[in-house]
Structures are given as C-alpha cells and as structure tokens.
C-alpha cells in the first residue's frame, strides 16, 4: 500500500504541530544540523476492512546533518522532544546534497528560506512507503533493466515531503532505513535512513500571461539507473498526461503540442517547458520520476492571469440640458473571471443626489481563447448646466491589475453651458483670416485692380 504524498493537517490550527526549523550549534550536534518538526501520516482501517477509513497522524522529527555526515543515534537522543514517539525521529542522510544548497560544509537547507525562524510556510510529512512496479506504459520496461537501486528487502522504506512556499522549494525523498550499528542505536528512538531518490522543484508556484513561455522546474537525484518521467496536469478534477519519457526505450512516448522536456545526457534536470501558454495550461503539474520499483513526485501550481482591457463610451460625452445619458464600460479579454466594477463621479460642485439613476451589467461572455468579457452600464440623472465639466469614471478591479486596479474616465460637456473652447477660438481665427483674404480679392477685382485701401487713404 503506497501512502499519499499530499500533506494532511488537522482541521483546527491550534492542533497543528511544528517543532520548527533551527540550525543547531550546541553539543552534541554537529554545527549546521537542521531540525524540522513533521507529521507521520498513515492510513488506518476500521473493523478489518481492506479499504482505509481514516488517516492518523503522529508527531515526528526530521534531523538533517550536512551532506556526507552521520551522527550517532545515541548522541541525538537528547534532542528528541517528549511529544515524538520512539522511532519517529528520522536522521535523514543526504549524500547528494539535494536537500541542501550543495555538498560543502557551508551549505544551508534549500527549504529553510531567508528567515530560519519563520516556520509558518513550511510543511513536512513522512509516510511509510512500499516499493512496487510502475503500472504506466512508459515505466513498465524499467523493471527488466539492470541496476535496481539497493536491495528492496533491506530495511523499511519511507517517503518524506517538505514544502516551503515562501522559499520557493519543495522536495520528496524516498528513504531507506539503515541497519542499526548496535543496540544503543536501536534503543535511541532515532531512525537513520538514506535518501535513495529525491525529486525537487524550485518553482512550486508559477504565474503566466497568455502567449508567454513558461519553464516548470523539476529535478531529481538518485542512483545511475534508467529512469522514466511523467508530467501530468490536474485541473478541477480532470487530468491528462502532458508529456511522458520512456527511459527503457529512450524516447518520448507522449507530448502535447508546445510541451518540451529538458533531458540532457547525464543531467538530472527533467523540467517542462510550455510555449505560448493559454488558459488550457492552467492547473497543477505533477512531475513524477520512475526508477525500477521506486517513484517520487512533486506538484507545481501554474496560474494563468491576463489583465482586462478597459474602454469607456461614449467619448466625448456631450449632453443637452435636462437630458439623460448612458455610459458603458467595456471590460474585455481577461482571466480568471473574477472582476468587479464601480462607478464614480467627480465635480467641482458636488450634488447630494446620486448622479447615477441605475447601474447594471451584461452577462459574461467567453471567447474561444478562454478569456472573458462583459459590459457595465450606468444611466445618469437629468443633466443640468452646473454638471458641465464633471468627470465620470469606471474603476475595475482584477487580480491581473494589482491593488490599484484600472480607471477610465470621461468628462461631461453640457450644450450651451460654456463659451468656445481654445480649439474653437483658433478655428474662428483661421476662418476670419480666410474670409478677409477672400473679401480683399473680391474688392480688388471689382474696382479694376485698384487697391481700395490706398485710395481711401489718399482722399
């Protein structure tokens, strides 16, 4: 029975147990020993039923020495809090340094984040794990390959999943219990296990606009044996395989249009590149790496956000006195569908009455590319000359617009409420200049080519 990889927490926040993350420097621990409070989660049956009925969770502790180091279990016993049961403190040996930022002594855990005291964004779960053959076609041929990692009958198996949303890192490691050195090690209550296969991501949460290219990070560390990769997309209860690599046949078995796998020889990078992202690409991407009899995965969330285009009409807004006007604010080509609109008026002379008789909205329309559009309307009350110059605006709020949102405005012009504008004055001047020239030519021809202006001066 394979345990679930998804974190399971108590319903009440006060019951949530997290010992915290520290870099311990006190004896007997080695410097830079990382410590993280976890849950040990397992399925519990009821009345002998084969089907699981509940999930039980017990407090656990993850002890992570620097890469290449191992502490004696008896020395770690003093670090165990009383809440952790015997055997649920795990010393995780990470020879590859996947859970750290490297293999040297100055490395720090990648899931620690910039502030070691901030543990609210860290989740840790440990489950029992049962090695088994993969049942997907692109991994079925791995079992017949040479180089099966470790003896499957040697020790117990576990899987540890650590997520830190703020640090932008997540890792799932399959652990194989080491044989105890002696009776003191067995009595210490510390389980020492080695990370055999670790799958990690540095992009647990991503956001993209339409038409952009996105790189979803996924890598792994494990023994030098053939492996297969599966990228699956889950969205609102439905799922599909976006890309699959068959390690036994060394070929791509499934690939959607625009999906590309980073698979360099000798590299552990199995990231997914998506070109020309659309609404259909939104969802949870699960990167699964298969070894013979083992597999681990990481889930990454991709959100598609496209801000709306906003226009207001009519522009310009010219209304006769005592007449009514109707404004329309068109909000188009946005995603996701959540959007709100509010109408406001600004005027040098404020009126105690509501300037809008009513506001209403059209139904949401979805275009072939998955984006949405709708129109918000506002009907003005009877316009008065004093309303001339008032500004009417529609304010649009959407996740793609940030906290400020977007505003579009139009000024009201009441007919007959003001003199000519500057533009009108320039037009009148040009018209008068043209008329003057035309009249001068007319009089010149009418009086036989004489300059009437000079004749009047001589008289």
Beta strands, then each sheet from edge to edge (+ up, - down):
strand 1: 22-24
strand 2: 33-45
strand 3: 52-64
strand 4: 89-93
strand 5: 122-128
strand 6: 157-164
strand 7: 169-177
strand 8: 190-201
strand 9: 205-208
strand 10: 214-216
strand 11: 219-221
strand 12: 228-235
strand 13: 238-246
strand 14: 251-255
strand 15: 259-261
strand 16: 272-274
strand 17: 283-291
strand 18: 294-304
strand 19: 309-313
strand 20: 317-319
strand 21: 326-334
strand 22: 339-346
strand 23: 356-361
strand 24: 365-366
strand 25: 372-380
strand 26: 391-398
strand 27: 406-414
sheet 1: 1+ 2- 3+ 4+ 8+ 7- 6+ 5-
sheet 2: 1+ 2- 3+ 4+ 8+ 11-
sheet 3: 9+ 18+ 17- 12+ 13- 14+
sheet 4: 10+ 16- 15+
sheet 5: 19+ 21- 25+ 23-
sheet 6: 19+ 21- 25+ 24-
sheet 7: 20+ 27+ 26- 22+
end
